[in-house]
Amino acid sequence: MSQPSTRATHPRFNADPARQSLSNIAFILAALTAGGGTMGYVRTGSVPSVAAGCTVGALYALGGYRISARQPYGVELALLASVVLAGSSIPRAMRSGKPLPIGLSLLAMYGLFNFGMAWRNGVAGR
């Protein structure tokens, strides 16, 4: 009798492609927002920038981890991060018209679309 290979039974290797791409999106958005907040601090010394960037980045990273590990509330955490990012950046983009808030708004809308559709389609509860 042969034992089944660990690779074939491990949930990480049998991952649903939709779930895997959602976790990748979350990790990329985490890196962009945390990196952007850190760069804002380095360039201007803005403590709110680094605090907000790292907090939103941590929400995205935690959501991405929970999605990839098939734990509950991963999509919801990433969606929450997108709502927080959109709520802070879209009004600033509309007021100022500067490139940075516009870029953050686009990232937030991308996250809102992807994680909102995943939540709506029930990927969150699988």
N, CA, C and O atoms as CSV, one atom per row, in Angstrom:
chain,resi,resn,atom,element,x,y,z
A,1,MET,N,N,0.833,-1.185,0.000
A,1,MET,CA,C,0.000,0.000,0.000
A,1,MET,C,C,0.873,1.242,0.000
A,1,MET,O,O,1.828,1.349,0.770
A,2,SER,N,N,0.544,2.141,-0.842
A,2,SER,CA,C,1.329,3.370,-0.891
A,2,SER,C,C,0.579,4.485,-0.177
A,2,SER,O,O,-0.650,4.555,-0.192
A,3,GLN,N,N,1.339,5.324,0.425
A,3,GLN,CA,C,0.770,6.475,1.119
A,3,GLN,C,C,0.487,7.574,0.096
A,3,GLN,O,O,1.269,7.757,-0.836
A,4,PRO,N,N,-0.635,8.322,0.256
A,4,PRO,CA,C,-0.856,9.454,-0.644
A,4,PRO,C,C,0.189,10.527,-0.385
A,4,PRO,O,O,0.599,10.757,0.752
A,5,SER,N,N,0.600,11.160,-1.433
A,5,SER,CA,C,1.630,12.178,-1.268
A,5,SER,C,C,1.070,13.372,-0.505
A,5,SER,O,O,-0.111,13.701,-0.612
A,6,THR,N,N,1.926,13.998,0.253
A,6,THR,CA,C,1.529,15.170,1.017
A,6,THR,C,C,1.137,16.297,0.078
A,6,THR,O,O,0.236,17.083,0.372
A,7,ARG,N,N,1.818,16.366,-1.045
A,7,ARG,CA,C,1.552,17.434,-2.004
A,7,ARG,C,C,0.126,17.352,-2.541
A,7,ARG,O,O,-0.510,18.385,-2.752
A,8,ALA,N,N,-0.378,16.162,-2.761
A,8,ALA,CA,C,-1.715,16.014,-3.335
A,8,ALA,C,C,-2.814,16.305,-2.326
A,8,ALA,O,O,-3.916,16.692,-2.715
A,9,THR,N,N,-2.540,16.127,-1.039
A,9,THR,CA,C,-3.581,16.319,-0.042
A,9,THR,C,C,-3.471,17.631,0.714
A,9,THR,O,O,-4.407,18.009,1.420
A,10,HIS,N,N,-2.379,18.319,0.589
A,10,HIS,CA,C,-2.191,19.574,1.306
A,10,HIS,C,C,-3.086,20.650,0.693
A,10,HIS,O,O,-3.084,20.819,-0.527
A,11,PRO,N,N,-3.870,21.401,1.528
A,11,PRO,CA,C,-4.797,22.390,0.977
A,11,PRO,C,C,-4.102,23.500,0.208
A,11,PRO,O,O,-4.699,24.089,-0.693
A,12,ARG,N,N,-2.860,23.797,0.541
A,12,ARG,CA,C,-2.138,24.867,-0.164
A,12,ARG,C,C,-1.896,24.488,-1.628
A,12,ARG,O,O,-1.906,25.356,-2.501
A,13,PHE,N,N,-1.677,23.194,-1.902
A,13,PHE,CA,C,-1.395,22.763,-3.267
A,13,PHE,C,C,-2.667,22.472,-4.054
A,13,PHE,O,O,-2.638,22.464,-5.285
A,14,ASN,N,N,-3.769,22.236,-3.379
A,14,ASN,CA,C,-5.050,22.021,-4.048
A,14,ASN,C,C,-5.901,23.281,-3.999
A,14,ASN,O,O,-7.129,23.202,-4.020
A,15,ALA,N,N,-5.266,24.425,-3.935
A,15,ALA,CA,C,-5.978,25.682,-3.765
A,15,ALA,C,C,-6.837,26.000,-4.984
A,15,ALA,O,O,-6.471,25.732,-6.129
A,16,ASP,N,N,-7.963,26.568,-4.694
A,16,ASP,CA,C,-8.856,27.065,-5.724
A,16,ASP,C,C,-8.181,28.263,-6.392
A,16,ASP,O,O,-7.725,29.165,-5.690
A,17,PRO,N,N,-8.100,28.303,-7.729
A,17,PRO,CA,C,-7.412,29.422,-8.393
A,17,PRO,C,C,-8.005,30.785,-8.039
A,17,PRO,O,O,-7.274,31.767,-7.916
A,18,ALA,N,N,-9.326,30.849,-7.876
A,18,ALA,CA,C,-9.941,32.128,-7.513
A,18,ALA,C,C,-9.484,32.570,-6.131
A,18,ALA,O,O,-9.194,33.746,-5.914
A,19,ARG,N,N,-9.421,31.644,-5.214
A,19,ARG,CA,C,-8.991,31.950,-3.849
A,19,ARG,C,C,-7.513,32.347,-3.842
A,19,ARG,O,O,-7.115,33.262,-3.121
A,20,GLN,N,N,-6.707,31.659,-4.645
A,20,GLN,CA,C,-5.283,31.964,-4.699
A,20,GLN,C,C,-5.049,33.347,-5.294
A,20,GLN,O,O,-4.195,34.087,-4.805
A,21,SER,N,N,-5.786,33.711,-6.336
A,21,SER,CA,C,-5.592,35.036,-6.916
A,21,SER,C,C,-6.081,36.118,-5.964
A,21,SER,O,O,-5.508,37.206,-5.927
A,22,LEU,N,N,-7.138,35.839,-5.186
A,22,LEU,CA,C,-7.595,36.815,-4.200
A,22,LEU,C,C,-6.537,37.048,-3.134
A,22,LEU,O,O,-6.306,38.186,-2.726
A,23,SER,N,N,-5.897,35.988,-2.685
A,23,SER,CA,C,-4.853,36.180,-1.672
A,23,SER,C,C,-3.668,36.929,-2.261
A,23,SER,O,O,-3.064,37.755,-1.576
A,24,ASN,N,N,-3.321,36.659,-3.515
A,24,ASN,CA,C,-2.228,37.400,-4.160
A,24,ASN,C,C,-2.560,38.881,-4.274
A,24,ASN,O,O,-1.705,39.731,-4.024
A,25,ILE,N,N,-3.799,39.196,-4.651
A,25,ILE,CA,C,-4.224,40.596,-4.743
A,25,ILE,C,C,-4.110,41.258,-3.378
A,25,ILE,O,O,-3.624,42.384,-3.268
A,26,ALA,N,N,-4.559,40.558,-2.334
A,26,ALA,CA,C,-4.489,41.123,-0.982
A,26,ALA,C,C,-3.049,41.381,-0.563
A,26,ALA,O,O,-2.756,42.423,0.024
A,27,PHE,N,N,-2.144,40.447,-0.856
A,27,PHE,CA,C,-0.743,40.628,-0.470
A,27,PHE,C,C,-0.093,41.775,-1.257
A,27,PHE,O,O,0.715,42.522,-0.706
A,28,ILE,N,N,-0.438,41.914,-2.520
A,28,ILE,CA,C,0.109,43.014,-3.327
A,28,ILE,C,C,-0.392,44.362,-2.804
A,28,ILE,O,O,0.385,45.307,-2.667
A,29,LEU,N,N,-1.704,44.446,-2.511
A,29,LEU,CA,C,-2.249,45.688,-1.970
A,29,LEU,C,C,-1.658,45.994,-0.591
A,29,LEU,O,O,-1.453,47.158,-0.246
A,30,ALA,N,N,-1.385,44.948,0.196
A,30,ALA,CA,C,-0.751,45.152,1.504
A,30,ALA,C,C,0.629,45.777,1.333
A,30,ALA,O,O,0.983,46.730,2.027
A,31,ALA,N,N,1.396,45.232,0.405
A,31,ALA,CA,C,2.748,45.769,0.181
A,31,ALA,C,C,2.701,47.200,-0.338
A,31,ALA,O,O,3.489,48.046,0.087
A,32,LEU,N,N,1.781,47.469,-1.253
A,32,LEU,CA,C,1.691,48.822,-1.823
A,32,LEU,C,C,1.266,49.849,-0.780
A,32,LEU,O,O,1.849,50.931,-0.705
A,33,THR,N,N,0.258,49.522,0.025
A,33,THR,CA,C,-0.222,50.502,0.997
A,33,THR,C,C,0.774,50.686,2.151
A,33,THR,O,O,1.029,51.816,2.566
A,34,ALA,N,N,1.333,49.598,2.667
A,34,ALA,CA,C,2.313,49.734,3.747
A,34,ALA,C,C,3.588,50.418,3.242
A,34,ALA,O,O,4.163,51.262,3.929
A,35,GLY,N,N,4.016,50.047,2.049
A,35,GLY,CA,C,5.193,50.689,1.463
A,35,GLY,C,C,4.954,52.156,1.180
A,35,GLY,O,O,5.834,52.989,1.397
A,36,GLY,N,N,3.775,52.471,0.701
A,36,GLY,CA,C,3.440,53.872,0.433
A,36,GLY,C,C,3.386,54.701,1.703
A,36,GLY,O,O,3.855,55.839,1.725
A,37,GLY,N,N,2.820,54.142,2.755
A,37,GLY,CA,C,2.785,54.856,4.032
A,37,GLY,C,C,4.173,55.085,4.589
A,37,GLY,O,O,4.469,56.149,5.133
A,38,THR,N,N,5.019,54.085,4.452
A,38,THR,CA,C,6.398,54.215,4.920
A,38,THR,C,C,7.153,55.254,4.097
A,38,THR,O,O,7.913,56.052,4.644
A,39,MET,N,N,6.944,55.243,2.794
A,39,MET,CA,C,7.599,56.244,1.931
A,39,MET,C,C,7.107,57.653,2.262
A,39,MET,O,O,7.884,58.608,2.237
A,40,GLY,N,N,5.832,57.776,2.567
A,40,GLY,CA,C,5.303,59.079,2.965
A,40,GLY,C,C,5.974,59.590,4.233
A,40,GLY,O,O,6.237,60.784,4.373
A,41,TYR,N,N,6.246,58.669,5.155
A,41,TYR,CA,C,6.936,59.061,6.388
A,41,TYR,C,C,8.383,59.451,6.099
A,41,TYR,O,O,8.882,60.444,6.629
A,42,VAL,N,N,9.052,58.666,5.256
A,42,VAL,CA,C,10.455,58.949,4.937
A,42,VAL,C,C,10.585,60.289,4.216
A,42,VAL,O,O,11.498,61.063,4.505
A,43,ARG,N,N,9.688,60.562,3.294
A,43,ARG,CA,C,9.789,61.793,2.503
A,43,ARG,C,C,9.382,63.036,3.282
A,43,ARG,O,O,10.041,64.071,3.187
A,44,THR,N,N,8.286,62.940,4.063
A,44,THR,CA,C,7.750,64.149,4.694
A,44,THR,C,C,7.741,64.095,6.214
A,44,THR,O,O,7.455,65.107,6.854
A,45,GLY,N,N,8.045,62.946,6.813
A,45,GLY,CA,C,7.991,62.822,8.262
A,45,GLY,C,C,6.573,62.712,8.795
A,45,GLY,O,O,6.332,62.989,9.970
A,46,SER,N,N,5.638,62.315,7.955
A,46,SER,CA,C,4.227,62.251,8.326
A,46,SER,C,C,3.922,60.957,9.095
A,46,SER,O,O,3.897,59.871,8.516
A,47,VAL,N,N,3.693,61.090,10.394
A,47,VAL,CA,C,3.348,59.935,11.228
A,47,VAL,C,C,1.962,59.387,10.851
A,47,VAL,O,O,1.803,58.167,10.800
A,48,PRO,N,N,0.945,60.238,10.583
A,48,PRO,CA,C,-0.347,59.680,10.162
A,48,PRO,C,C,-0.251,58.859,8.875
A,48,PRO,O,O,-0.992,57.892,8.694
A,49,SER,N,N,0.653,59.244,7.994
A,49,SER,CA,C,0.828,58.509,6.749
A,49,SER,C,C,1.329,57.095,7.009
A,49,SER,O,O,0.796,56.135,6.454
A,50,VAL,N,N,2.342,56.964,7.843
A,50,VAL,CA,C,2.879,55.635,8.127
A,50,VAL,C,C,1.888,54.817,8.956
A,50,VAL,O,O,1.781,53.606,8.761
A,51,ALA,N,N,1.167,55.451,9.868
A,51,ALA,CA,C,0.193,54.728,10.688
A,51,ALA,C,C,-0.957,54.197,9.832
A,51,ALA,O,O,-1.351,53.037,9.953
A,52,ALA,N,N,-1.486,55.057,8.969
A,52,ALA,CA,C,-2.596,54.635,8.114
A,52,ALA,C,C,-2.145,53.594,7.103
A,52,ALA,O,O,-2.832,52.593,6.897
A,53,GLY,N,N,-1.002,53.815,6.472
A,53,GLY,CA,C,-0.510,52.877,5.470
A,53,GLY,C,C,-0.234,51.502,6.048
A,53,GLY,O,O,-0.585,50.485,5.448
A,54,CYS,N,N,0.391,51.472,7.208
A,54,CYS,CA,C,0.710,50.175,7.824
A,54,CYS,C,C,-0.538,49.495,8.385
A,54,CYS,O,O,-0.629,48.267,8.367
A,55,THR,N,N,-1.490,50.267,8.878
A,55,THR,CA,C,-2.728,49.672,9.379
A,55,THR,C,C,-3.537,49.052,8.248
A,55,THR,O,O,-3.988,47.912,8.358
A,56,VAL,N,N,-3.721,49.794,7.163
A,56,VAL,CA,C,-4.455,49.253,6.017
A,56,VAL,C,C,-3.683,48.095,5.396
A,56,VAL,O,O,-4.280,47.097,4.993
A,57,GLY,N,N,-2.359,48.222,5.318
A,57,GLY,CA,C,-1.540,47.129,4.807
A,57,GLY,C,C,-1.646,45.880,5.662
A,57,GLY,O,O,-1.672,44.766,5.139
A,58,ALA,N,N,-1.707,46.060,6.981
A,58,ALA,CA,C,-1.854,44.907,7.874
A,58,ALA,C,C,-3.213,44.239,7.693
A,58,ALA,O,O,-3.310,43.013,7.743
A,59,LEU,N,N,-4.268,45.035,7.483
A,59,LEU,CA,C,-5.594,44.456,7.219
A,59,LEU,C,C,-5.579,43.638,5.927
A,59,LEU,O,O,-6.109,42.528,5.880
A,60,TYR,N,N,-4.971,44.194,4.884
A,60,TYR,CA,C,-4.869,43.459,3.620
A,60,TYR,C,C,-4.047,42.174,3.799
A,60,TYR,O,O,-4.430,41.116,3.300
A,61,ALA,N,N,-2.922,42.269,4.510
A,61,ALA,CA,C,-2.064,41.098,4.700
A,61,ALA,C,C,-2.762,40.016,5.515
A,61,ALA,O,O,-2.674,38.834,5.182
A,62,LEU,N,N,-3.450,40.411,6.574
A,62,LEU,CA,C,-4.181,39.442,7.380
A,62,LEU,C,C,-5.300,38.798,6.560
A,62,LEU,O,O,-5.527,37.591,6.641
A,63,GLY,N,N,-5.992,39.619,5.773
A,63,GLY,CA,C,-7.026,39.070,4.896
A,63,GLY,C,C,-6.449,38.096,3.884
A,63,GLY,O,O,-7.023,37.032,3.650
A,64,GLY,N,N,-5.321,38.449,3.283
A,64,GLY,CA,C,-4.678,37.561,2.320
A,64,GLY,C,C,-4.233,36.259,2.946
A,64,GLY,O,O,-4.375,35.193,2.347
A,65,TYR,N,N,-3.690,36.345,4.159
A,65,TYR,CA,C,-3.274,35.128,4.854
A,65,TYR,C,C,-4.481,34.237,5.146
A,65,TYR,O,O,-4.432,33.027,4.928
A,66,ARG,N,N,-5.556,34.837,5.638
A,66,ARG,CA,C,-6.741,34.051,5.991
A,66,ARG,C,C,-7.388,33.450,4.748
A,66,ARG,O,O,-7.932,32.347,4.807
A,67,ILE,N,N,-7.335,34.162,3.623
A,67,ILE,CA,C,-7.876,33.601,2.379
A,67,ILE,C,C,-7.047,32.398,1.956
A,67,ILE,O,O,-7.598,31.351,1.617
A,68,SER,N,N,-5.717,32.543,1.976
A,68,SER,CA,C,-4.860,31.449,1.503
A,68,SER,C,C,-4.896,30.250,2.444
A,68,SER,O,O,-4.700,29.119,2.002
A,69,ALA,N,N,-5.146,30.478,3.740
A,69,ALA,CA,C,-5.202,29.389,4.706
A,69,ALA,C,C,-6.617,28.828,4.863
A,69,ALA,O,O,-6.858,27.983,5.725
A,70,ARG,N,N,-7.537,29.290,4.042
A,70,ARG,CA,C,-8.946,28.851,4.079
A,70,ARG,C,C,-9.586,29.077,5.440
A,70,ARG,O,O,-10.378,28.259,5.907
A,71,GLN,N,N,-9.241,30.180,6.063
A,71,GLN,CA,C,-9.837,30.545,7.342
A,71,GLN,C,C,-10.964,31.545,7.091
A,71,GLN,O,O,-10.962,32.239,6.075
A,72,PRO,N,N,-11.919,31.621,8.006
A,72,PRO,CA,C,-13.034,32.545,7.798
A,72,PRO,C,C,-12.612,34.005,7.906
A,72,PRO,O,O,-11.610,34.339,8.538
A,73,TYR,N,N,-13.384,34.844,7.287
A,73,TYR,CA,C,-13.276,36.305,7.342
A,73,TYR,C,C,-12.058,36.886,6.633
A,73,TYR,O,O,-11.695,38.029,6.911
A,74,GLY,N,N,-11.421,36.163,5.746
A,74,GLY,CA,C,-10.309,36.724,4.991
A,74,GLY,C,C,-10.776,37.746,3.966
A,74,GLY,O,O,-10.234,38.847,3.880
A,75,VAL,N,N,-11.793,37.369,3.186
A,75,VAL,CA,C,-12.319,38.291,2.173
A,75,VAL,C,C,-12.915,39.523,2.851
A,75,VAL,O,O,-12.767,40.642,2.360
A,76,GLU,N,N,-13.583,39.311,3.971
A,76,GLU,CA,C,-14.194,40.423,4.679
A,76,GLU,C,C,-13.154,41.407,5.214
A,76,GLU,O,O,-13.374,42.617,5.177
A,77,LEU,N,N,-12.027,40.900,5.708
A,77,LEU,CA,C,-10.958,41.784,6.182
A,77,LEU,C,C,-10.360,42.596,5.040
A,77,LEU,O,O,-10.105,43.792,5.188
A,78,ALA,N,N,-10.139,41.946,3.907
A,78,ALA,CA,C,-9.592,42.668,2.752
A,78,ALA,C,C,-10.602,43.692,2.232
A,78,ALA,O,O,-10.224,44.782,1.804
A,79,LEU,N,N,-11.879,43.336,2.272
A,79,LEU,CA,C,-12.921,44.286,1.862
A,79,LEU,C,C,-12.976,45.465,2.830
A,79,LEU,O,O,-13.147,46.606,2.401
A,80,LEU,N,N,-12.836,45.206,4.120
A,80,LEU,CA,C,-12.786,46.285,5.110
A,80,LEU,C,C,-11.610,47.217,4.849
A,80,LEU,O,O,-11.753,48.437,4.933
A,81,ALA,N,N,-10.451,46.650,4.532
A,81,ALA,CA,C,-9.278,47.474,4.221
A,81,ALA,C,C,-9.554,48.360,3.011
A,81,ALA,O,O,-9.152,49.523,2.988
A,82,SER,N,N,-10.240,47.814,2.005
A,82,SER,CA,C,-10.568,48.597,0.809
A,82,SER,C,C,-11.548,49.716,1.133
A,82,SER,O,O,-11.425,50.820,0.601
A,83,VAL,N,N,-12.517,49.444,1.997
A,83,VAL,CA,C,-13.493,50.470,2.395
A,83,VAL,C,C,-12.799,51.592,3.159
A,83,VAL,O,O,-13.071,52.768,2.918
A,84,VAL,N,N,-11.902,51.233,4.082
A,84,VAL,CA,C,-11.162,52.244,4.843
A,84,VAL,C,C,-10.294,53.082,3.910
A,84,VAL,O,O,-10.266,54.308,4.018
A,85,LEU,N,N,-9.592,52.430,3.002
A,85,LEU,CA,C,-8.737,53.145,2.055
A,85,LEU,C,C,-9.562,54.051,1.151
A,85,LEU,O,O,-9.183,55.196,0.905
A,86,ALA,N,N,-10.682,53.549,0.657
A,86,ALA,CA,C,-11.545,54.368,-0.212
A,86,ALA,C,C,-12.130,55.541,0.556
A,86,ALA,O,O,-12.202,56.655,0.036
A,87,GLY,N,N,-12.547,55.296,1.789
A,87,GLY,CA,C,-13.154,56.359,2.591
A,87,GLY,C,C,-12.195,57.491,2.900
A,87,GLY,O,O,-12.618,58.632,3.082
A,88,SER,N,N,-10.924,57.191,2.961
A,88,SER,CA,C,-9.960,58.253,3.239
A,88,SER,C,C,-9.379,58.878,1.979
A,88,SER,O,O,-9.033,60.059,1.985
A,89,SER,N,N,-9.264,58.113,0.904
A,89,SER,CA,C,-8.560,58.646,-0.271
A,89,SER,C,C,-9.478,59.270,-1.322
A,89,SER,O,O,-9.088,60.242,-1.968
A,90,ILE,N,N,-10.669,58.744,-1.506
A,90,ILE,CA,C,-11.537,59.282,-2.571
A,90,ILE,C,C,-11.940,60.731,-2.304
A,90,ILE,O,O,-11.862,61.548,-3.221
A,91,PRO,N,N,-12.371,61.091,-1.081
A,91,PRO,CA,C,-12.677,62.517,-0.861
A,91,PRO,C,C,-11.464,63.433,-1.070
A,91,PRO,O,O,-11.598,64.532,-1.608
A,92,ARG,N,N,-10.271,62.971,-0.640
A,92,ARG,CA,C,-9.065,63.785,-0.857
A,92,ARG,C,C,-8.745,63.905,-2.340
A,92,ARG,O,O,-8.310,64.965,-2.791
A,93,ALA,N,N,-8.952,62.845,-3.101
A,93,ALA,CA,C,-8.687,62.895,-4.539
A,93,ALA,C,C,-9.640,63.865,-5.235
A,93,ALA,O,O,-9.248,64.595,-6.146
A,94,MET,N,N,-10.880,63.859,-4.796
A,94,MET,CA,C,-11.858,64.766,-5.416
A,94,MET,C,C,-11.561,66.224,-5.069
A,94,MET,O,O,-11.726,67.111,-5.905
A,95,ARG,N,N,-11.124,66.467,-3.834
A,95,ARG,CA,C,-10.809,67.830,-3.419
A,95,ARG,C,C,-9.536,68.359,-4.060
A,95,ARG,O,O,-9.511,69.475,-4.579
A,96,SER,N,N,-8.481,67.555,-4.021
A,96,SER,CA,C,-7.165,68.072,-4.413
A,96,SER,C,C,-6.814,67.809,-5.873
A,96,SER,O,O,-6.169,68.641,-6.510
A,97,GLY,N,N,-7.228,66.667,-6.409
A,97,GLY,CA,C,-6.853,66.313,-7.771
A,97,GLY,C,C,-5.386,65.935,-7.903
A,97,GLY,O,O,-4.865,65.863,-9.016
A,98,LYS,N,N,-4.709,65.693,-6.778
A,98,LYS,CA,C,-3.288,65.344,-6.803
A,98,LYS,C,C,-3.121,63.867,-7.158
A,98,LYS,O,O,-4.024,63.066,-6.917
A,99,PRO,N,N,-1.975,63.506,-7.728
A,99,PRO,CA,C,-1.772,62.126,-8.181
A,99,PRO,C,C,-1.795,61.066,-7.073
A,99,PRO,O,O,-2.316,59.972,-7.289
A,100,LEU,N,N,-1.245,61.366,-5.903
A,100,LEU,CA,C,-1.176,60.363,-4.843
A,100,LEU,C,C,-2.565,59.933,-4.352
A,100,LEU,O,O,-2.837,58.734,-4.301
A,101,PRO,N,N,-3.448,60.867,-3.992
A,101,PRO,CA,C,-4.785,60.423,-3.584
A,101,PRO,C,C,-5.566,59.745,-4.715
A,101,PRO,O,O,-6.381,58.858,-4.465
A,102,ILE,N,N,-5.316,60.163,-5.943
A,102,ILE,CA,C,-5.982,59.508,-7.077
A,102,ILE,C,C,-5.491,58.074,-7.209
A,102,ILE,O,O,-6.291,57.167,-7.435
A,103,GLY,N,N,-4.190,57.856,-7.071
A,103,GLY,CA,C,-3.634,56.499,-7.134
A,103,GLY,C,C,-4.154,55.619,-6.011
A,103,GLY,O,O,-4.489,54.455,-6.232
A,104,LEU,N,N,-4.224,56.177,-4.795
A,104,LEU,CA,C,-4.777,55.420,-3.670
A,104,LEU,C,C,-6.252,55.089,-3.906
A,104,LEU,O,O,-6.716,54.006,-3.551
A,105,SER,N,N,-6.971,56.015,-4.496
A,105,SER,CA,C,-8.384,55.777,-4.800
A,105,SER,C,C,-8.542,54.653,-5.815
A,105,SER,O,O,-9.455,53.835,-5.702
A,106,LEU,N,N,-7.663,54.609,-6.797
A,106,LEU,CA,C,-7.717,53.530,-7.783
A,106,LEU,C,C,-7.400,52.178,-7.146
A,106,LEU,O,O,-8.042,51.175,-7.459
A,107,LEU,N,N,-6.412,52.151,-6.255
A,107,LEU,CA,C,-6.114,50.908,-5.524
A,107,LEU,C,C,-7.322,50.472,-4.697
A,107,LEU,O,O,-7.676,49.293,-4.678
A,108,ALA,N,N,-7.947,51.426,-4.019
A,108,ALA,CA,C,-9.110,51.110,-3.190
A,108,ALA,C,C,-10.256,50.575,-4.042
A,108,ALA,O,O,-10.913,49.607,-3.661
A,109,MET,N,N,-10.497,51.197,-5.188
A,109,MET,CA,C,-11.590,50.734,-6.059
A,109,MET,C,C,-11.299,49.346,-6.623
A,109,MET,O,O,-12.209,48.531,-6.772
A,110,TYR,N,N,-10.034,49.077,-6.935
A,110,TYR,CA,C,-9.653,47.749,-7.404
A,110,TYR,C,C,-9.932,46.707,-6.318
A,110,TYR,O,O,-10.480,45.641,-6.599
A,111,GLY,N,N,-9.557,47.020,-5.090
A,111,GLY,CA,C,-9.836,46.121,-3.973
A,111,GLY,C,C,-11.323,45.979,-3.709
A,111,GLY,O,O,-11.808,44.876,-3.459
A,112,LEU,N,N,-12.054,47.093,-3.764
A,112,LEU,CA,C,-13.505,47.033,-3.556
A,112,LEU,C,C,-14.166,46.134,-4.588
A,112,LEU,O,O,-15.047,45.342,-4.254
A,113,PHE,N,N,-13.745,46.255,-5.836
A,113,PHE,CA,C,-14.335,45.433,-6.892
A,113,PHE,C,C,-14.031,43.951,-6.664
A,113,PHE,O,O,-14.946,43.128,-6.637
A,114,ASN,N,N,-12.755,43.610,-6.502
A,114,ASN,CA,C,-12.366,42.205,-6.375
A,114,ASN,C,C,-12.920,41.545,-5.123
A,114,ASN,O,O,-13.506,40.465,-5.196
A,115,PHE,N,N,-12.739,42.183,-3.981
A,115,PHE,CA,C,-13.198,41.566,-2.739
A,115,PHE,C,C,-14.705,41.683,-2.576
A,115,PHE,O,O,-15.330,40.828,-1.949
A,116,GLY,N,N,-15.290,42.732,-3.134
A,116,GLY,CA,C,-16.750,42.845,-3.115
A,116,GLY,C,C,-17.414,41.767,-3.951
A,116,GLY,O,O,-18.420,41.188,-3.541
A,117,MET,N,N,-16.852,41.497,-5.125
A,117,MET,CA,C,-17.407,40.425,-5.972
A,117,MET,C,C,-17.200,39.047,-5.327
A,117,MET,O,O,-18.075,38.185,-5.410
A,118,ALA,N,N,-16.057,38.845,-4.695
A,118,ALA,CA,C,-15.799,37.576,-4.018
A,118,ALA,C,C,-16.789,37.371,-2.868
A,118,ALA,O,O,-17.314,36.275,-2.676
A,119,TRP,N,N,-17.031,38.424,-2.121
A,119,TRP,CA,C,-17.966,38.346,-0.998
A,119,TRP,C,C,-19.388,38.089,-1.524
A,119,TRP,O,O,-20.130,37.275,-0.975
A,120,ARG,N,N,-19.741,38.791,-2.580
A,120,ARG,CA,C,-21.077,38.641,-3.168
A,120,ARG,C,C,-21.286,37.237,-3.732
A,120,ARG,O,O,-22.377,36.677,-3.625
A,121,ASN,N,N,-20.239,36.671,-4.333
A,121,ASN,CA,C,-20.349,35.351,-4.948
A,121,ASN,C,C,-20.139,34.201,-3.965
A,121,ASN,O,O,-20.202,33.034,-4.354
A,122,GLY,N,N,-19.895,34.514,-2.726
A,122,GLY,CA,C,-19.791,33.474,-1.711
A,122,GLY,C,C,-18.428,32.835,-1.571
A,122,GLY,O,O,-18.314,31.789,-0.933
A,123,VAL,N,N,-17.395,33.418,-2.138
A,123,VAL,CA,C,-16.057,32.874,-1.966
A,123,VAL,C,C,-15.658,32.989,-0.501
A,123,VAL,O,O,-14.854,32.197,-0.007
A,124,ALA,N,N,-16.215,33.966,0.187
A,124,ALA,CA,C,-15.873,34.208,1.580
A,124,ALA,C,C,-16.277,33.047,2.471
A,124,ALA,O,O,-15.581,32.748,3.440
A,125,GLY,N,N,-17.370,32.397,2.170
A,125,GLY,CA,C,-17.883,31.378,3.065
A,125,GLY,C,C,-17.436,29.960,2.772
A,125,GLY,O,O,-17.826,29.038,3.489
A,126,ARG,N,N,-16.628,29.756,1.739
A,126,ARG,CA,C,-16.224,28.393,1.386
A,126,ARG,C,C,-15.260,27.799,2.354
A,126,ARG,O,O,-14.835,26.657,2.180
